[in-house]
Amino acid sequence: MKIPKRLEPLLDEGLIDGVICQLMSGKEAMIYMVRCGENVRCAKVYKDSNKRNFQQRSCYTEGRKVKNSRHARAMEKGGQYGQRAREEAWQGTEVDMLCRLGIAGVRVPKFYNFFAGVLLMELIADSEGNVAPRLSDLILSPKQARAYHKILIDQIVQMLCAGIVHGDLSPYNVLVDSHGPVIIDLPQAVSAADNHRARSIIKRDVDNLTSYLSRFAPELAQSDYATEIWSYYQRGRLPHATLTGSVKQQDNSKPVNVSNVLQIINAVLKKEMAWQRHRQTKWGGHLSQC
């Protein structure tokens, strides 16, 4: 197919060798299947902010730290430069999340490159090599629905232990390959520690998935994993707590274990410091990449 204008810089730089087809047009980006040597990958071309349906609302950007002080000042003042800085920060968040969550063991697409506002990443495929379907496109047996629900709850817990809440998790943002669910679309991800809406956001994520999967396994509708997960998170008991989906089975009369909470905070801080050192060592000043 004809090379889209936004992908021409990647072709010129040798990052891609051709465009196979357009996969979809979402609320925030256009997705293309591209050739990279002998490999087939996915190119996510972010739409301009005035063309996106998903707006950068403060509930998502709250608590995000902008390391470039010049960009931070520009974002506060507004103007064209400030708008560009906000766009770069929004797109850079997805790059950062893909890398951090991949290291944490969460099933997300593998990151390859980010250039000229285009994210180059792994193409998630099914067992026959075709593009993996979205969870929303599948008709599931009750057994499959329960299994996928458990996997996704475990993935949400892993994300939370890495200090991250997806922010827009739904059956439309989950692909299913031969090994199970893969979580996608992360530019709106929020910090569990720095965003005071994180609790309500993670509840919405869990409820979105549960509402869909309970169509195939109705008993899931009676569960309340979001409240249970957040309760254990606050008490420093993740990831080792056994989840039941029932808040009633928790003993909320016990006082908060401050020591455990401090250990969790220290562990998260150490991971963040190690991650920043890793980024600095590997990419130097190019911190807009992973």
Buried (B, 14 or more C-beta within 10 A) or exposed (E): EEBBEBBEBBBEEEBBEEBEEBBEEBEBBBBBBBEBEEEBBBBBBBBEBEEBEBEBEEBBBBBBEBEBEEBBEBBEEEEEBBBBBBBBBBBBBBBBBBBBBBBBEBBBBEBBBBBEBBBBBBBBBEEEEEBBBBBEEBEBEEEBBBBBBBBBBBBBBBBBBBBBBBBBBBBBBBBBBEEBBBBBBBBBBBBBBEBEBBBBBBBBBBBBBBEBBBEBBEEBEEBBBBBBBBBBBEBBBBEEBEBEBEBEEBEEEEEEEEEEBEEBEEEBEEBBEEBEEEBEEEEEEEBBBB
